[in-house]
């Protein structure tokens, strides 16, 4: 039987809520490099991540203090396993917190540095006592969400998945009010589990602090594999541009729709670095509705 041939693929790295208990077990069982990388992740993060990854409970895994480093580990371990099999993506893109792992996979910064930036952000947010909320909205035109946010300073559009799929992010009180105000105009709404106003100007203090922490950026360079900006969908160039993404992703609106547009123009197949189909579900909201597959499938025997 001839091995299955694959065409060039783009690696899509998802953000929080893509994590699942037991994800990466096949990597740990078959690739010593993945196991070694998890050991390094636990050392940098200072938490029993392996036990939480393999045993849960799910509620604890979804806590950003565990999901963020584990999603970063998974994407980088998966990329390492692909390299061992002679496979490499033609482009990389990250969704929300997946940007950190994505830039590490693309060769713009070391794995440990991506974890250090994530940890810096978390510690700064917790030290300031920040509290926020996020609301996913479906079936309502984006322009309506933008107009609502313009008239209500407590919220802003945080992520755009498509013209009728986007999130609001802001203060807890602002999100509660938005949910009541917009429910008659939307087909679907879902409160996200985040306790932060991610992709909101409310977290600009984190961006400012990270830009001032020069040690976070000392090893940052230009991506070696094309990496698409979460703001424009265009390939990132110099290291300074990558720094603006790493520092600004937490406080700026993310245009996932533009990222998908950029990937489709490149003609790459779309492969997701998760075992939950998180991004595959979101891609259904893009006008082109492009398909995606779990990239771990490429590590099965008979694929070349």
C-alpha positions in Angstrom: 0.0 0.0 0.0 1.4 3.3 -1.0 1.7 6.0 1.7 -0.8 8.8 1.7 0.7 11.9 0.2 0.0 15.3 1.6 0.1 18.8 0.1 1.8 21.8 1.9 0.0 22.6 5.1 -0.3 25.7 7.4 -0.1 25.0 11.1 -2.9 26.7 13.0 -2.3 27.0 16.8 -5.4 27.6 18.8 -5.9 29.4 22.1 -7.6 28.7 25.4 -10.5 26.3 25.4 -8.8 24.1 22.8 -7.3 22.1 25.6 -8.6 18.6 26.5 -7.6 16.1 29.2 -5.2 13.6 27.8 -4.2 15.7 24.7 -0.7 14.8 23.6 -0.6 11.4 25.1 0.4 9.9 21.7 3.2 12.4 21.5 4.5 11.5 25.0 4.3 7.8 24.2 6.0 7.9 20.9 8.4 10.9 20.9 11.0 11.3 23.7 11.4 14.9 22.5 7.8 15.7 23.5 8.4 14.2 26.9 11.6 16.2 27.4 9.8 19.4 26.4 7.1 18.8 28.9 9.7 18.4 31.6 11.2 21.7 30.6 7.7 23.3 30.6 7.1 22.2 34.2 10.5 23.6 35.2 9.8 27.0 33.7 6.2 27.2 34.9 6.7 25.6 38.3 3.5 23.6 38.3 2.5 19.8 38.1 1.4 20.2 34.5 1.8 16.6 33.4 -0.6 15.4 36.1 -3.2 18.0 35.2 -2.8 17.3 31.5 -3.2 13.5 31.8 -5.6 13.3 34.7 -7.5 16.6 34.9 -10.0 17.5 36.2 -11.2 19.3 33.1 -12.2 22.4 35.1 -8.6 22.8 36.4 -7.1 22.2 33.0 -9.2 25.1 31.6 -7.6 27.5 34.2 -5.3 29.8 32.2 -2.5 29.1 34.6 -2.4 25.5 33.3 -4.0 25.7 29.8 -1.7 28.4 28.5 1.6 26.6 29.1 0.1 23.2 28.1 -1.2 24.5 24.8 2.2 26.1 24.1 3.9 22.8 25.0 1.5 20.8 22.7 2.0 23.0 19.7 5.8 23.0 20.0 6.0 19.3 20.8 3.8 18.5 17.8 5.9 20.7 15.5 9.1 19.0 16.8 7.6 15.5 16.1 6.6 16.6 12.6 10.2 17.8 12.0 11.5 14.4 13.1 9.3 12.9 10.4 10.6 15.3 7.8 7.4 17.4 7.8 7.3 21.2 8.1 4.5 23.7 7.7 4.5 26.2 4.8 3.1 28.8 7.2 2.0 29.2 10.8 -0.8 31.2 12.4 -1.9 31.5 16.0 -5.4 32.2 17.5 -5.3 34.4 20.6 -2.8 32.9 23.1 -1.8 30.5 20.3 0.2 33.4 18.9 3.0 32.7 21.5 3.4 29.1 20.6 3.0 29.9 16.9 5.9 32.4 16.8 8.0 29.8 18.7 7.1 27.2 16.1 7.9 29.7 13.3 11.4 30.2 14.8 11.0 33.8 16.0 11.9 33.0 19.6 12.9 30.1 21.9 10.2 28.0 23.5 11.2 29.0 27.0 10.9 32.7 26.0 7.3 32.2 24.8 6.5 30.7 28.2 8.3 33.5 30.0 6.1 36.1 28.2 2.9 34.2 29.1 4.0 34.0 32.7 4.9 37.7 32.8 1.5 38.7 31.5 -0.3 36.4 34.0 1.7 37.7 37.0 1.1 41.4 36.0 -2.7 40.8 35.5 -3.0 39.1 38.9 -0.9 41.7 40.7 -3.2 44.4 39.4 -6.4 42.5 40.4 -7.8 42.8 36.9 -11.2 41.2 36.3 -12.9 41.0 32.9 -15.3 38.9 30.8 -15.9 37.8 27.2 -19.0 37.1 25.2 -19.2 35.1 22.0 -21.8 36.4 19.6 -23.1 34.6 16.5 -25.7 35.4 13.9 -25.4 39.2 14.3 -23.6 41.4 11.8 -20.2 42.6 12.9 -21.1 46.2 12.2 -23.8 46.0 14.8 -21.3 44.8 17.4 -18.8 47.6 16.5 -21.6 50.2 16.7 -22.7 48.9 20.1 -19.1 48.9 21.4 -18.6 52.5 20.1 -21.6 53.6 22.2 -20.6 51.5 25.3 -17.1 52.2 26.5 -17.2 49.2 28.9 -16.8 46.7 26.0 -15.1 46.3 22.7 -15.0 43.8 19.8 -12.1 41.5 20.8 -12.0 38.8 18.1 -13.5 38.7 14.6 -14.0 35.2 13.3 -16.3 36.3 10.4 -18.9 38.9 9.5 -21.5 37.2 11.8 -19.2 35.6 14.4 -17.2 37.7 16.9 -16.6 38.3 20.6 -17.1 41.2 22.9 -14.6 41.7 25.7 -14.6 44.2 28.6 -15.6 44.7 32.2 -17.8 42.0 33.8 -20.6 44.6 34.2 -20.3 45.7 30.6 -20.5 42.1 29.3 -23.6 41.4 31.4 -25.3 44.5 30.0 -24.3 43.6 26.4 -25.7 40.1 26.8 -29.1 41.6 27.8 -29.0 44.3 25.1 -27.9 42.2 22.2 -29.8 38.9 22.8 -32.8 40.0 20.7 -30.5 40.7 17.8 -28.3 37.6 17.9 -28.9 34.0 17.0 -26.4 32.6 19.5 -24.5 33.9 22.6 -22.1 32.2 24.9 -20.2 33.6 27.9 -16.6 32.5 27.7 -14.8 31.2 30.7 -12.1 33.8 30.7 -11.8 36.0 33.8 -9.8 38.5 31.8 -10.8 41.1 29.2 -8.5 39.6 26.6 -8.0 41.6 23.3 -9.3 44.7 25.1 -7.7 48.1 25.8 -8.4 47.3 29.5 -5.2 45.2 29.3 -3.0 47.9 27.7 -1.2 48.1 31.0 0.1 44.6 30.4 1.3 45.5 26.9 3.1 48.6 28.2 4.8 46.6 31.0 5.9 43.8 28.7 7.4 46.3 26.2 9.4 47.8 29.0 10.7 44.4 30.1 13.6 44.2 27.7 14.8 40.8 28.9 11.6 39.3 27.4 12.7 40.3 23.9 16.4 39.7 23.9 16.2 36.5 21.8 13.4 37.6 19.5 14.1 37.6 15.8 12.3 37.3 12.4 10.2 34.2 11.9 12.0 31.5 9.9 8.7 30.1 8.6 6.1 32.6 7.4 3.9 33.6 10.3 0.7 35.6 9.7 -0.1 38.6 11.8 -3.2 38.2 13.9 -4.1 41.8 13.1 -3.6 42.0 9.4 -3.3 38.5 8.1 0.0 39.5 6.4 3.3 37.7 7.0 5.4 39.1 9.8 8.8 40.5 8.9 11.4 41.8 11.3 11.7 40.9 15.0 10.3 44.3 16.0 7.1 43.4 14.3 6.9 40.1 16.1 7.4 42.0 19.4 4.5 44.2 18.6 2.4 41.1 18.1 3.6 39.3 21.3 3.1 42.5 23.4 -0.1 43.7 21.8 -2.1 40.5 21.2 -3.5 40.7 24.7 -4.9 44.2 24.3 -5.8 44.5 20.6 -8.6 43.2 18.5 -7.7 40.0 16.7 -8.8 39.6 13.1 -8.9 35.8 12.6 -10.9 36.3 9.4 -8.0 38.2 7.8 -5.6 35.4 8.9 -7.7 32.8 7.2 -7.9 35.0 4.1 -4.1 35.2 4.1 -3.7 31.4 4.4 -6.2 30.7 1.7 -4.3 33.0 -0.7 -1.2 30.9 0.0 -3.0 27.7 -1.1 -2.0 25.8 2.0 -4.1 23.0 3.5 -5.2 24.0 7.0 -3.9 21.7 9.9 -4.9 22.4 13.5 -2.5 21.9 16.4 -5.1 20.5 18.8 -7.2 17.4 19.4 -10.4 19.2 20.0 -11.3 20.7 16.6 -11.5 24.1 18.2 -10.4 26.0 15.1 -12.2 23.7 12.7 -15.5 24.7 14.2 -14.6 28.4 14.0 -13.6 28.1 10.4 -17.3 27.3 9.6 -18.0 31.0 10.3 -15.5 32.2 7.6 -17.3 33.0 4.3 -15.1 30.4 2.5 -15.8 27.7 5.1 -12.4 26.1 4.5 -11.9 22.6 5.9 -9.1 21.7 8.4 -7.7 18.5 9.9 -5.9 17.7 13.1 -2.2 17.8 12.2 -1.4 14.9 14.5 -2.9 12.8 11.8 0.2 13.3 9.8 2.2 11.4 12.3 0.3 8.1 11.7 2.1 5.3 9.8 1.4 5.3 6.1 1.5 9.1 5.8 4.4 10.7 3.9 
